């Protein structure tokens, strides 16, 4: 047991709660400061609930810029960037373009693989530790392809995955149907990743929060961080509407809102809010057993305790949480193309959810201590991988705060990499 130290975690999403869990397990005195109420419904709740070692290619990859430009012409496409006069946006796009190369993927893929596999193992441990059934299903993932051309492209990713030690199997249409007979599919084939898993995000968050209370973690709700108190190269407190919160260690994991708080300290964490949407059918007409992704449409589909969640799109439109009906229609129109027995009217009365994913320009999270402040660690920028990488991120934060050397070289994830 490590000697207790006071730790203030800014952010009560999956990254914040996992960090709180592993810090509390080490005997640290932990407080979580959260901008929303205890009944929040952010990115950690409405996402697709996937744990995906298959996602070892960062968002910034070869071909990403060309595909984004192509999609920009279609308002219902999987990607949309709202044009606006913003130096932050221009700078982010320029950095994304620079990072979208094969060398970046070669450097990042082994690390993302290792982190994802470790996180998967951690979820198995959490399923036993929390005493809560959060629907962890270790059944794999299907990348469903409508077109033979797309299947050929996904087969190349499968080949790369196998070279990295991540098993993947290319299936034709008949083999795909046999893998998940619970739903009728209209596809050319798929790639099956057997190590991928899925869970019910809201139940996982509720179970983890219950466990944190048992471990003595304190929560301060409705308390957006407003600023810092500094003493030289040391932070001494965070200000909120509830007053000042002193600690010996600070962990900034407030999602996309982390960028502004970091800027007040002279730190640069370039992030854009990548808005994603989901709709959950409580009683779907068919229920697949394996989570999947519609490859061309970039729609994720996850069975959740008898319900079925469809999520997708990446909309970069600033810090707003307005529902864009055009983006929602893009998801709905994709469903019958892959699942022909489904109809858009199946979603009548289903309320769309949206959340703002924190997207860094190189597609990698910020994780580690900063050079400028000896007692500040950052854990943000996980984009669509927050749920997948939550446990390993929390465990690494606890190791860093304890002064231990992490199992991997995290220099690619340095919070200081953009200055």
C-alpha positions in Angstrom: 0.0 0.0 0.0 1.4 3.4 -1.1 1.6 6.2 1.5 -1.6 8.2 1.1 -1.4 11.4 -0.9 -4.2 13.9 -1.8 -5.2 13.5 -5.4 -7.7 15.8 -7.2 -9.1 14.4 -10.4 -10.8 16.9 -12.7 -13.4 15.1 -14.7 -16.0 12.4 -13.9 -16.1 10.5 -17.2 -14.7 7.0 -17.7 -11.1 8.2 -17.7 -11.6 10.2 -14.5 -13.4 7.3 -12.7 -10.9 4.7 -13.8 -8.1 7.0 -12.6 -9.9 7.5 -9.3 -10.3 3.7 -8.9 -6.7 2.7 -9.4 -5.5 5.7 -7.3 -7.9 4.8 -4.5 -6.8 1.1 -4.6 -3.2 2.3 -3.9 -4.4 4.1 -0.8 -4.5 7.7 -2.2 -6.9 10.2 -0.8 -9.0 10.9 -3.9 -11.5 13.6 -4.8 -13.3 13.8 -8.2 -14.4 17.2 -9.4 -17.1 17.0 -12.1 -18.6 19.9 -14.1 -22.0 18.2 -14.5 -24.4 16.6 -12.0 -24.3 13.0 -10.8 -27.0 12.3 -13.4 -24.8 13.3 -16.2 -25.1 11.8 -19.7 -21.8 12.6 -21.5 -19.6 10.6 -23.8 -19.0 7.8 -21.2 -22.7 6.9 -21.2 -24.1 7.1 -24.7 -21.2 5.5 -26.6 -21.1 2.1 -28.4 -19.5 0.4 -25.4 -16.8 -1.3 -27.4 -13.4 -2.5 -26.2 -11.4 -2.7 -29.4 -7.9 -4.0 -29.7 -8.8 -4.0 -33.4 -8.5 -0.2 -33.4 -4.7 0.0 -33.4 -4.7 2.5 -36.3 -4.9 6.1 -35.0 -7.5 8.5 -36.4 -4.7 10.4 -38.2 -3.7 7.8 -40.9 -2.9 7.7 -44.6 -6.0 8.5 -46.7 -7.9 10.1 -43.8 -7.7 13.6 -45.2 -8.8 12.6 -48.7 -11.7 10.7 -47.3 -12.7 13.5 -45.0 -12.7 15.9 -48.0 -14.9 13.5 -50.0 -17.4 13.2 -47.1 -17.6 16.9 -46.7 -19.6 17.1 -49.9 -22.4 15.0 -48.3 -24.1 16.5 -45.3 -25.3 13.1 -44.1 -21.8 11.4 -44.4 -19.9 9.9 -41.5 -17.8 13.1 -41.2 -18.6 16.8 -41.1 -16.5 19.8 -40.3 -18.4 23.0 -39.8 -16.4 25.8 -41.4 -15.7 28.7 -39.0 -13.1 31.4 -38.5 -11.0 29.8 -35.8 -7.2 29.7 -35.5 -7.5 26.7 -33.1 -9.4 24.8 -35.8 -7.1 25.7 -38.6 -4.0 24.7 -36.5 -5.7 21.4 -35.5 -6.5 20.6 -39.2 -2.9 21.4 -40.2 -1.5 19.1 -37.5 -3.9 16.4 -38.5 -2.8 16.6 -42.1 0.9 16.4 -41.0 0.2 13.4 -38.8 -1.7 11.4 -41.4 1.1 9.3 -42.7 2.4 5.7 -42.7 5.3 6.5 -40.4 3.0 7.8 -37.7 0.9 4.6 -37.9 4.0 2.4 -37.7 5.1 4.2 -34.5 1.6 4.3 -32.9 0.1 0.9 -33.7 2.2 -1.2 -31.4 1.6 1.1 -28.5 -2.2 1.3 -29.1 -2.2 -2.5 -29.4 -0.5 -3.0 -26.1 -2.7 -0.5 -24.3 -5.8 -2.0 -25.7 -4.9 -5.5 -24.8 -4.0 -4.5 -21.3 -7.3 -2.6 -21.0 -9.2 -5.6 -22.1 -7.5 -7.7 -19.4 -8.3 -5.0 -16.9 -12.0 -5.1 -17.7 -12.0 -8.8 -16.9 -10.6 -7.9 -13.5 -13.1 -5.1 -13.0 -15.9 -7.5 -13.8 -14.9 -9.5 -10.8 -13.9 -6.6 -8.5 -17.0 -4.4 -8.9 -19.5 -7.1 -8.1 -21.7 -5.5 -10.8 -22.9 -7.1 -14.1 -22.1 -4.4 -16.6 -22.7 -6.7 -19.6 -19.1 -7.6 -20.5 -19.4 -9.8 -23.6 -16.2 -11.3 -25.1 -17.7 -12.3 -28.4 -15.5 -10.3 -30.9 -16.4 -7.7 -33.5 -17.4 -7.9 -37.1 -16.4 -5.2 -39.6 -19.3 -5.5 -42.1 -18.5 -4.6 -45.7 -21.2 -3.9 -48.3 -18.8 -3.7 -51.2 -16.1 -6.2 -52.2 -13.7 -3.2 -52.6 -14.2 -2.3 -49.0 -13.7 -5.9 -47.9 -10.3 -5.9 -49.8 -9.3 -2.8 -47.9 -10.3 -4.2 -44.5 -8.5 -7.4 -45.4 -5.3 -5.4 -45.5 -6.0 -4.1 -42.0 -6.6 -7.7 -40.9 -3.2 -8.7 -42.3 -1.5 -5.8 -40.4 -3.4 -6.8 -37.3 -2.2 -10.4 -37.5 1.4 -9.2 -38.0 1.0 -7.3 -34.7 -0.4 -10.3 -32.9 -4.0 -9.3 -33.0 -6.0 -12.2 -34.6 -8.3 -11.3 -37.4 -10.3 -13.5 -39.9 -11.6 -12.4 -43.3 -15.1 -13.9 -43.9 -17.3 -14.1 -47.0 -21.0 -13.3 -46.8 -22.0 -16.9 -45.9 -19.4 -17.2 -43.2 -20.4 -13.8 -41.8 -24.1 -14.9 -41.6 -23.0 -18.1 -39.8 -21.0 -16.1 -37.2 -24.1 -14.1 -36.1 -27.3 -15.8 -37.2 -29.4 -13.6 -34.9 -29.7 -10.9 -37.6 -30.1 -11.0 -41.4 -27.3 -9.1 -43.1 -26.8 -7.8 -46.7 -23.0 -7.7 -47.0 -20.2 -8.8 -49.2 -18.3 -10.1 -46.2 -16.6 -9.0 -43.0 -13.4 -9.1 -40.9 -13.9 -10.8 -37.6 -11.7 -9.6 -34.6 -12.2 -12.3 -31.9 -10.5 -10.3 -29.1 -12.8 -7.3 -29.2 -15.6 -7.1 -26.5 -18.5 -4.9 -25.7 -20.4 -3.8 -22.5 -23.2 -1.5 -21.3 -21.5 1.8 -20.7 -24.1 3.3 -18.3 -24.0 0.1 -16.1 -20.3 0.1 -16.0 -20.1 3.7 -14.9 -22.8 3.1 -12.2 -20.9 0.1 -10.9 -17.6 1.9 -10.9 -19.1 4.9 -9.1 -20.6 2.7 -6.4 -17.2 1.0 -5.9 -15.5 4.4 -5.6 -17.9 5.4 -2.8 -17.0 2.2 -1.0 -13.3 3.1 -1.4 -13.8 6.5 0.2 -13.5 8.6 -3.0 -15.3 12.0 -2.6 -17.3 13.6 -5.4 -18.0 17.2 -6.0 -20.8 17.6 -8.6 -21.9 20.6 -10.6 -18.4 22.1 -10.2 -16.7 23.1 -13.4 -13.1 23.9 -12.8 -12.6 27.7 -13.2 -8.9 28.2 -12.7 -5.8 27.2 -10.7 -3.7 28.4 -7.8 0.0 28.1 -8.5 3.2 28.4 -6.4 6.2 28.4 -8.7 6.3 25.0 -10.6 3.7 23.5 -8.3 -0.1 23.6 -8.4 -1.7 24.0 -5.0 -5.5 24.2 -5.8 -8.2 24.3 -8.4 -11.0 26.9 -8.2 -14.7 26.0 -8.8 -18.0 27.5 -7.9 -17.8 25.5 -4.7 -14.5 27.1 -3.6 -10.9 26.1 -3.8 -9.9 22.4 -3.8 -6.4 21.8 -2.5 -4.4 18.7 -3.3 -0.8 17.4 -3.7 -1.4 15.8 -7.1 -3.8 17.0 -9.9 -5.1 14.9 -12.8 -6.7 16.7 -15.6 -9.1 14.4 -17.5 -12.0 16.7 -18.4 -12.4 15.6 -22.0 -12.4 18.3 -24.6 -12.9 20.9 -21.9 -9.3 20.1 -20.7 -7.8 22.2 -23.4 -9.1 25.5 -22.0 -8.0 24.6 -18.5 -4.5 23.7 -19.7 -4.3 26.9 -21.7 -4.7 28.9 -18.5 -1.4 27.2 -17.3 0.4 28.0 -20.6 0.0 24.4 -21.8 -1.1 23.4 -25.3 -3.5 20.5 -25.6 -4.9 21.0 -29.1 -8.3 19.2 -29.2 -11.5 19.5 -31.2 -14.9 18.3 -30.1 -15.8 15.4 -32.3 -19.6 15.1 -31.8 -21.0 11.6 -32.1 -24.6 10.4 -32.0 -26.3 7.3 -30.9 -29.8 5.8 -30.9 -30.8 2.8 -28.8 -33.7 0.5 -29.8 -35.2 -1.0 -26.6 -36.9 -3.8 -28.5 -35.2 -4.3 -31.8 -36.9 -6.6 -34.4 -33.7 -8.6 -34.6 -30.9 -8.8 -32.0 -27.3 -9.6 -33.1 -25.1 -11.1 -30.5 -21.8 -9.7 -31.8 -21.0 -6.0 -31.9 -20.2 -4.7 -35.4 -19.2 -1.7 -37.4 -20.7 -0.9 -40.8 -17.5 -0.2 -42.6 -18.6 2.2 -45.4 -21.1 4.1 -43.2 -18.9 4.1 -40.1 -21.8 3.1 -37.9 -21.2 1.1 -34.7 -23.8 -1.4 -33.6 -23.8 -3.0 -30.1 -26.3 -5.3 -28.4 -26.9 -4.1 -24.8 -29.0 -6.3 -22.5 -31.7 -6.9 -25.1 -31.5 -3.4 -26.6 -29.5 -2.5 -29.7 -27.5 0.7 -29.9 -26.5 2.4 -33.2 -23.8 5.1 -33.0 -21.7 7.0 -35.4 -20.6 10.2 -37.2 -17.8 12.6 -36.4 -19.0 16.2 -36.5 -16.5 18.9 -35.7 -18.6 21.9 -34.9 -17.2 23.4 -31.7 -18.4 23.0 -28.2 -22.1 22.7 -28.8 -24.3 19.7 -28.0 -27.1 20.5 -30.4 -28.7 17.6 -32.2 -28.2 17.9 -36.0 -31.1 15.9 -37.5 -29.2 15.5 -40.8 -26.4 13.7 -39.0 -29.0 11.4 -37.3 -30.7 10.6 -40.6 -27.3 9.6 -41.9 -27.1 6.8 -39.2 -30.8 5.8 -39.8 -30.4 5.5 -43.5 -27.4 3.2 -43.2 -29.1 0.6 -41.0 -31.4 -1.0 -43.6 -28.5 -1.2 -46.1 -26.7 -3.7 -43.8 -29.6 -5.0 -41.8 -32.4 -5.2 -44.5 -35.2 -6.3 -42.1 -34.8 -3.0 -40.2 -36.7 0.2 -41.2 -36.2 3.9 -40.4 -39.6 3.9 -38.7 -38.2 1.4 -36.2 -36.6 4.5 -34.6 -39.8 6.6 -34.3 -39.9 8.0 -30.8 -36.3 7.0 -30.0 -34.5 10.1 -28.7 -31.1 10.7 -30.2 -28.1 11.1 -27.9 -24.9 13.1 -28.6 -21.6 13.5 -26.9 -18.4 15.5 -27.6 -15.4 13.2 -28.0 -12.0 14.9 -27.3 -10.0 14.5 -30.5 -6.3 15.3 -30.7 -4.8 16.2 -34.1 -2.6 13.1 -34.2 -5.3 10.7 -33.1 -3.5 9.8 -29.8 -4.4 10.6 -26.3 -2.5 12.9 -24.0 -1.2 10.8 -21.1 1.5 11.6 -18.6 3.0 14.4 -16.5 3.8 17.9 -17.8 7.3 19.3 -17.7 6.0 22.7 -16.5 4.3 21.5 -13.3 5.7 18.7 -11.2 2.4 17.6 -9.8 0.1 17.8 -12.8 -0.8 14.7 -14.9 -2.9 14.8 -18.0 -5.3 12.1 -19.3 -7.4 13.4 -22.2 -7.9 13.3 -25.9 -9.0 9.6 -26.3 -11.5 10.5 -29.0 -13.6 7.3 -29.7 -11.3 5.2 -27.5 -12.2 6.5 -24.1 -14.3 3.5 -23.0 -11.9 1.1 -24.6 -8.8 2.6 -23.0 -10.3 3.8 -19.7 -8.9 1.1 -17.4 -5.4 1.1 -18.7 -5.3 4.9 -18.6 -6.4 4.9 -15.0 -3.8 2.3 -14.1 -1.0 4.2 -15.8 -2.1 7.5 -14.0 -1.9 5.7 -10.7 1.6 4.3 -11.5 2.8 7.8 -12.6 1.5 9.4 -9.4 3.2 6.7 -7.4 6.5 7.5 -9.0 6.7 4.1 -10.8 8.0 3.6 -14.3 5.1 2.7 -16.7 5.4 -0.6 -18.5 5.6 1.1 -21.9 7.4 4.1 -23.4 4.6 6.8 -23.4 6.6 9.5 -25.2 4.2 9.4 -28.2 1.4 10.4 -25.7 3.3 13.2 -24.0 1.1 16.1 -23.0 4.0 18.4 -24.1 4.3 17.1 -27.6 2.6 20.1 -29.2 4.6 22.7 -27.2 
